[in-house]
Amino acid sequence: MSVDLTDIERAGDELEQWLVEQAEAGVPEVVLVGLLRDYADDIEHLGYVPRMWEHSDR
């Protein structure tokens, strides 16, 4: 599967926008960083991004 750099840039832009929206809504940055780290750890452990997240595994 080839990776389109435009898709990567778009995904990064969308993530940045979501983070800004959350911060503007009052979510503390430390909480956002913690969420990103937890998801990154899960993805690294699994080796892929699950198409559905099971909260019992978190």
Beta strands, then each sheet from edge to edge (+ up, - down):
end
